[in-house]
Amino acid sequence: VEDEHGGYMLNSKDMCLLPRLPDLLNLGMDSLKVEGRNKTEYYAAVVARTYRQAIDDYYSDPRHWDFRRYMDDLYTLQNRGYCLGFHDGKLTNISQNYEYTRTLGDWLFAGSIVEWQGNQAIFEIRNYIDKGEFIEFLLPGTLDNLRITFDEFEDADSGEITAKVSAGQGKKIRINAAAFGKPAEEVRKLLPQYVIARKPAVLTPEDHIRLSHKKAEYRELINNSD
């Protein structure tokens, strides 16, 4: 905003307190809330899965707990750069985003398995996917993922085979369990109903630089506050 008195810049980064998770747990908190308003299922799935694993790992072995193990997943989210909010005191210049207002992330929400029909997963598309691209399923109860590359797409309703697929109007495709190279029973156990998948985002060179810069700023903020 700019008026006769000058310019006013305020574009807060997104608060991420995972590096300070032990502080919160040691207060005796019984639960942590994931902010999910106006967020996608992908956001809720990534944040809940990451924090659940981080919390369990901390209670299991607090001496060797390291927040860096969990940050890669949080960086896949579309974000404006991360900060610690007011956790460590007053905000610094690093807590504001002066470069851009839109969100950026390395990955995009690809879709989710809405049901299994025998050994075929019915996958609802939430983003454009082309032949030769892969998607990555987020396995529940772990930080591991399972990838699959598509040679073609079979429409779940019409059976039409296409070389690419786009989201919209509840578009769904069929994925045979055999495509994962594992026994069907194992695949169905690994990928239950509503499991989320993601795909790499296509970023410009400038976007890659911006993301790298924001990650470096966050590391600086964490180290300066330690």
Backbone torsions as a table, in degrees:
resi	resn	phi	psi	omega
1	VAL	NA	142.4	178.8
2	GLU	-138.6	134.2	176.1
3	ASP	-136.7	-165.2	-175.8
4	GLU	-66.6	-16.3	-178.9
5	HIS	-92.3	-11.7	179.7
6	GLY	138.0	-166.1	-178.9
7	GLY	-105.2	150.4	-179.7
8	TYR	-129.9	115.9	-178.1
9	MET	-111.1	121.3	177.7
10	LEU	-150.1	101.0	175.9
11	ASN	-137.2	88.9	-173.4
12	SER	-64.8	144.8	169.8
13	LYS	-76.4	171.0	179.4
14	ASP	-83.5	135.5	-179.4
15	MET	-75.5	131.2	176.3
16	CYS	-135.6	110.5	-176.0
17	LEU	-103.8	15.4	-179.0
18	LEU	-57.3	-39.2	176.7
19	PRO	-62.4	-19.3	179.6
20	ARG	-106.4	16.8	-178.6
21	LEU	-55.7	-42.1	178.2
22	PRO	-57.7	-35.9	177.7
23	ASP	-58.3	-43.2	-178.2
24	LEU	-70.3	-43.8	-178.4
25	LEU	-66.2	-35.7	-178.4
26	ASN	-73.9	-8.8	172.9
27	LEU	-77.8	-12.4	-179.4
28	GLY	92.6	19.9	179.7
29	MET	-64.3	140.2	178.7
30	ASP	-92.5	-22.2	-179.1
31	SER	-155.1	153.8	175.0
32	LEU	-123.0	138.6	-177.1
33	LYS	-99.3	134.1	173.4
34	VAL	-89.7	123.6	177.6
35	GLU	-75.4	113.6	-174.5
36	GLY	-120.4	5.5	-179.5
37	ARG	-65.2	134.3	-179.8
38	ASN	58.1	26.8	177.9
39	LYS	-112.9	159.9	178.2
40	THR	-84.5	167.3	173.4
41	GLU	-59.9	-32.8	179.6
42	TYR	-62.3	-45.1	178.7
43	TYR	-58.9	-49.7	-178.4
44	ALA	-61.8	-40.7	-178.5
45	ALA	-66.0	-45.7	-178.0
46	VAL	-65.1	-48.0	-176.7
47	VAL	-65.9	-45.9	-178.7
48	ALA	-64.7	-43.3	-179.9
49	ARG	-64.4	-44.0	-177.5
50	THR	-65.1	-48.2	-178.9
51	TYR	-68.1	-36.3	177.8
52	ARG	-60.0	-45.5	-180.0
53	GLN	-67.1	-41.5	-179.3
54	ALA	-63.7	-41.2	179.6
55	ILE	-65.5	-47.2	-179.9
56	ASP	-61.3	-42.0	-179.8
57	ASP	-65.7	-37.9	-179.8
58	TYR	-64.5	-46.7	179.8
59	TYR	-66.5	-29.2	-179.9
60	SER	-74.3	-38.6	-176.6
61	ASP	-153.9	74.6	-175.3
62	PRO	-62.2	-29.8	-176.9
63	ARG	-66.5	-32.4	-177.0
64	HIS	-106.3	11.9	-179.2
65	TRP	-70.9	135.4	-178.4
66	ASP	-138.1	117.4	-176.5
67	PHE	-60.4	-25.3	-175.4
68	ARG	-63.3	-22.7	179.0
69	ARG	-64.5	-25.0	-171.6
70	TYR	-105.6	-12.0	-173.2
71	MET	-70.5	-29.8	-178.3
72	ASP	-57.5	-40.4	179.6
73	ASP	-67.0	-40.7	-179.5
74	LEU	-68.0	-29.0	177.6
75	TYR	-72.2	-14.9	177.6
76	THR	-72.5	-16.3	-178.5
77	LEU	-75.8	148.3	172.1
78	GLN	-67.9	122.2	-175.6
79	ASN	-148.0	168.6	-179.9
80	ARG	-101.8	19.6	-170.6
81	GLY	93.8	149.4	-175.6
82	TYR	-105.3	152.1	174.1
83	CYS	-144.8	176.0	-179.4
84	LEU	-100.5	10.5	-177.9
85	GLY	59.3	-137.9	179.0
86	PHE	-98.6	13.4	-175.2
87	HIS	-56.6	-42.6	-176.5
88	ASP	-99.2	12.4	-180.0
89	GLY	120.7	-149.2	-177.1
90	LYS	-66.5	151.4	176.4
91	LEU	-68.8	149.7	174.6
92	THR	-114.0	177.8	179.0
93	ASN	-61.1	-26.3	-178.9
94	ILE	-69.2	-19.6	-178.6
95	SER	-79.3	-6.0	179.7
96	GLN	-112.4	150.7	179.1
97	ASN	-106.8	108.9	-176.7
98	TYR	-99.4	-1.5	-171.9
99	GLU	-98.8	-38.9	-177.1
100	TYR	-157.8	160.8	-177.6
101	THR	-106.5	-18.2	-178.5
102	ARG	-82.0	165.6	178.3
103	THR	-89.0	154.1	178.2
104	LEU	-137.7	149.4	176.2
105	GLY	-164.0	160.6	-177.0
106	ASP	-78.1	-19.1	-172.9
107	TRP	-132.9	162.6	177.9
108	LEU	-129.5	153.0	176.8
109	PHE	-67.0	119.7	-178.2
110	ALA	-94.8	-31.7	-179.1
111	GLY	149.8	-167.1	-178.2
112	SER	-152.9	155.6	175.6
113	ILE	-80.1	117.7	-177.8
114	VAL	-92.5	-22.1	175.8
115	GLU	-169.6	165.3	171.1
116	TRP	-111.8	134.4	173.4
117	GLN	-119.0	97.2	-173.0
118	GLY	65.8	-125.0	178.5
119	ASN	-101.4	23.7	177.4
120	GLN	-117.6	126.3	176.0
121	ALA	-85.5	133.9	173.9
122	ILE	-95.5	112.0	-171.3
123	PHE	-109.1	119.1	178.4
124	GLU	-85.3	124.8	-176.0
125	ILE	-79.5	132.8	176.5
126	ARG	-123.6	5.4	178.5
127	ASN	-160.5	162.8	178.6
128	TYR	-66.9	134.1	176.0
129	ILE	-134.7	131.8	-177.9
130	ASP	-110.6	157.8	175.8
131	LYS	-55.2	134.6	-179.0
132	GLY	92.3	-13.2	177.0
133	GLU	-82.1	156.1	175.1
134	PHE	-114.9	156.2	169.7
135	ILE	-122.6	161.0	-174.2
136	GLU	-127.9	119.0	178.5
137	PHE	-86.9	136.3	179.0
138	LEU	-89.0	108.6	-175.9
139	LEU	-73.5	127.6	180.0
140	PRO	-65.5	147.9	175.5
141	GLY	77.0	10.3	-179.3
142	THR	-159.5	169.3	173.3
143	LEU	-97.5	7.5	178.4
144	ASP	-77.4	158.4	-179.5
145	ASN	-134.4	161.9	-179.3
146	LEU	-129.7	122.4	-175.7
147	ARG	-101.7	152.1	173.4
148	ILE	-144.8	138.2	176.9
149	THR	-107.5	136.7	-175.7
150	PHE	-98.3	133.3	171.1
151	ASP	-96.7	-25.3	178.2
152	GLU	-163.8	171.7	-177.1
153	PHE	-129.9	133.1	178.1
154	GLU	-108.8	119.0	178.4
155	ASP	-62.3	130.4	-175.5
156	ALA	-66.6	-25.5	-177.6
157	ASP	-96.6	-48.9	-173.6
158	SER	-94.1	-20.2	-175.9
159	GLY	80.4	1.8	179.7
160	GLU	-62.1	137.1	178.5
161	ILE	-101.5	127.4	179.9
162	THR	-132.5	165.1	-179.8
163	ALA	-95.0	-5.5	177.1
164	LYS	-155.6	163.1	-177.8
165	VAL	-148.9	144.8	179.5
166	SER	-124.1	157.5	178.5
167	ALA	-75.9	165.3	175.5
168	GLY	129.4	137.1	175.6
169	GLN	54.9	41.7	176.2
170	GLY	65.3	29.2	-178.6
171	LYS	-57.0	129.5	-178.7
172	LYS	-133.9	149.4	175.5
173	ILE	-126.4	163.4	176.1
174	ARG	-100.8	136.9	175.9
175	ILE	-125.6	118.5	178.4
176	ASN	-73.5	136.8	-179.9
177	ALA	-58.4	-32.0	-178.9
178	ALA	-61.8	-22.8	-178.4
179	ALA	-65.6	-17.5	-179.5
180	PHE	-87.9	-4.7	177.7
181	GLY	71.9	22.1	179.0
182	LYS	-132.0	160.9	175.7
183	PRO	-56.9	141.4	-175.8
184	ALA	-56.4	-40.5	-179.1
185	GLU	-62.2	-39.7	178.7
186	GLU	-67.2	-41.1	-179.9
187	VAL	-63.5	-42.3	-179.5
188	ARG	-65.3	-32.1	177.6
189	LYS	-73.3	-38.7	179.9
190	LEU	-70.2	-34.0	-173.6
191	LEU	-120.1	76.3	180.0
192	PRO	-71.9	171.9	177.4
193	GLN	-54.3	137.7	177.6
194	TYR	78.5	5.4	176.3
195	VAL	-63.0	143.5	-172.9
196	ILE	-97.4	147.6	174.5
197	ALA	-128.5	154.3	179.2
198	ARG	-133.2	165.7	176.7
199	LYS	-136.8	151.6	179.1
200	PRO	-61.9	140.5	176.6
201	ALA	-83.2	145.5	175.3
202	VAL	-89.7	111.5	-176.0
203	LEU	-114.4	148.3	174.5
204	THR	-77.1	161.7	175.5
205	PRO	-55.2	-36.8	178.9
206	GLU	-65.9	-37.9	178.0
207	ASP	-65.1	-40.0	177.6
208	HIS	-60.6	-40.3	178.8
209	ILE	-65.6	-43.2	179.5
210	ARG	-61.4	-45.2	-179.8
211	LEU	-62.9	-44.4	178.8
212	SER	-61.0	-39.5	179.4
213	HIS	-64.6	-43.4	-178.9
214	LYS	-65.8	-38.2	177.7
215	LYS	-65.1	-40.0	178.8
216	ALA	-65.1	-40.0	177.9
217	GLU	-63.1	-41.0	-179.5
218	TYR	-65.6	-41.8	176.6
219	ARG	-61.0	-40.8	178.2
220	GLU	-63.2	-42.6	179.8
221	LEU	-62.0	-43.4	-179.9
222	ILE	-65.3	-45.9	-177.0
223	ASN	-67.3	-37.2	179.2
224	ASN	-68.4	-24.5	-177.0
225	SER	-92.5	-14.7	-178.5
226	ASP	-66.9	NA	NA
